[in-house]
Amino acid sequence: MSITFSYLNKAISNKISNKKKIKQWIKYIIKLYDREVGDISYYFTNDDEIIDINKKYLNHNFFTDIITFDYSDNKQISGDIVISLDTVKTNSEVFNTNFYDEILRVIIHGIFHLLGYKDKSEDEKLLMRQKENEALKIFYDKWN
């Protein structure tokens, strides 16, 4: 079972650093929820490509920072997670956070989707944010 990071667009300049630490963190979080790591693939791209994916697979015509395709089976967490680094960068500016913090938040956000958490309602969004904050604290306490 594996966690991989790939780039859909060769022109992307914001490459993800500390991949080994991030993968250890993801595995740790999944185990905290009594689940097993399956095959999880992260695909980093730009706004143009993520809107095309959003239209093609979800019939949504808007930009987003993340799209999660869940292939989990029982206790094994698997999926494809597509992240627009353009939108992550914009969000980091809007929310006055640094890019690295924002990309970590979005990376773990996808894992929480695979763990079954939603973010459609306000209550779901609040719970998702709480889970993200807890996971980020773990990352900075253990791997920083």
Disulfide bonds with the S-S distance in Angstrom:
none
